[in-house]
Structures are given as structure tokens and as C-alpha cells.
Amino acid sequence: MNSEDIARLAGVSRSTVSRVINNYANVPEATRAKVLAVIEKYNYEPNTSARILAGKSNNTIGLFVISVSEKERRIYQNAYYSSFINAVVDVANDNGYYVLVHTIYSEKDYSKVKQSFLQKRICAGILVGNEKLSSALKEISRMGYPIGIVDYDPEDIEKYDLDDSNLIVVNSKDYEGTTDALNYLIGLGHREIGIITGRMETYSGRQRYEAYINVLESNGIEIKPEFVLKGEFHKKKTYDEVRNLVDSKKLPTALFACNDDMALAAMEVFSENGIRIPEDISIIGFDDIPLAAHIKPALSTVKVPGYEMVGHITELVISKIESKVRKFHYESIPDQLIIRDTCTNVRDGAF
């Protein structure tokens, strides 16, 4: 079965079949319906290679999952990333698009993005994960394809002349989410609040750390260097940092972790050392991964609407593909403080 057969069965020309397949507007609705009925009846699939050679979209979006800091390459076991992948695939499939997934573990891997476009394997791209390389993005953006980016510093847009590109940037409001979490701890009477930082090379990592500094300073709370732990968004790194903190015999009354994985690693260390949560130390995380609600005690955290956020950027990318409008677009989406069982009030001399 080919397009010529479809044309014969539908009683139209082969060029009409081509216009229907490529969703041209200048096809009468009755004719379009007749052609689509034949296509559906015979399960006809257009020849993708032919469409590409003709300059048509191949209806495939490239999803590039970036984890330059992930040495063990276990990105697909990470609940944070798996939610993103599911969102892109779900929304793309609902709109008749396929998804080609690539991983980027080093700067040289950015060539995968450019190659995928040059080889016409994809008609748009979405980048999620850490350490977006602005120089590579600038080069890729010059190709003119729609590219969606999650977790990217908007100040870099102007800095690297990306504001006239076809980029779409969607961030979560991590500064505000962190502020809500810290104000909650302060409201419970905590004055010694530590932090497990993320990677400062990432926009989200910087936003969460800057909010920690500013909120504590604005409340007249001393920032103690020994309570600033460098977790780098890694469980193993966090485990070692928290173990050293425990060995020092000096704990804060509360600990803010810049993601849930680090909060869980800290809870593991505390459990191994007989330190009770929240009786001996309160802890709050960030992201609201599925496990956060199911551990004991259930982890208080800041919910990042990751699935919704990435689903939305996928819709925006598809809209750009189909409208062919070249314009930079930026949005930020609010986070939500989720109160569970890992924080307690320390007023009235509890500590």
C-alpha cells in the first residue's frame, strides 16, 4: 500500500493525498475526510524518509536528558528524570509526535543535538537536566529549530544573544519555593538552619542557595559555615557530608536539602546514628519525588510540578513546530510547599 493506492481508493489525485498527509489547509473537508478514512482502513503509514527528503516535518521530537555530573550513568533510575521523560512522551504521543531520547553525560555529547537536526531525525528538541552549555545552545539555536529548555538561567538568554532565537524556557519558581520552606522552619522556631546545597553550575542549585542566604540574613539568623553541606545533588556525596556533620557532634535544629534524594540520604545517616526525625532534627526537601510521601517519617518538601512543567513545554514546542513562528518564549511556574512529618516546632524550650 502506497500513496498512489490511497489516491485510487479515495478517488483523488496523488497530490491531494500528499496535501492531506502534510495537513495542508487548502483541502476541502469532505475530501480530507474521504482520504483519512481510506488511510485508517488500510493502516497506511507515510514514508518518513520521503517526507524528510521533501522538506516536511518528520513528527519526531528529540528529548535530550542532560546529567553531566552523573558519573555512573544511571539517569533512567532517577525518579526526577523519569517523570520528565514520561511527560514528554505522553504529550507528544497525544499530539501525534514521536520522541527520540538521547542522554548527555559530557560536553562533547552536545554534538548529538546538532547531529540529530542536521540528519533531519528530529524537527524540534527539548533539553532537561543540569548544566546546560550556553555556547552549544547558541550554536544550535542558530539552526532555527524550536528548542525547549527546562531549568535555565534567563539572564543567560541576553548574555549569549539567545533572545532572538526559537528557544522556549520554562523554569519552576525555586527561589520562592525555597523561601516558603525556610519561612516555615523559622515559623516553627528554628534559628539554627543548615542546608545541603545542589550544584552551583545549575540554575536551580543557585536559586535555592541564594534564597537560603537571603532568607536567613533577612531574619537576622546567623549562617554557620559548618552547617552548609555540599551535596551536589548526589546521594553519596550527601551521605559523606552528613556523616561528617554527625561526627562533629554539633547539629542544627533543622536542615534544608536542595532536593529530596539528598534529604533521604541525610535521613539514612541520622537513622544509623540514632538521631530522631523530627524530635532531634527537622528536615525538609525539594522536588516531592514519589518516595517522599511513603517513607517513615514522610518527608516535608517543596513540590516542583515537573510532569506538568515538562508537559507544558512539550505543548509549546509542538505549537511552534506547527505555527512556524520564530520567537523566544519564557515562563516560570510556581512550586508548592508540602507539609508532612519531618519538621517540628522547637519553641518553648524543646531544644
Summary of the structure (lengths in Angstrom):
residues: 351
radius of gyration: 24.8
end to end distance: 77.1
largest distance: 85.9
contacts: 1156
relative contact order: 0.12
helix: 46%
strand: 17%
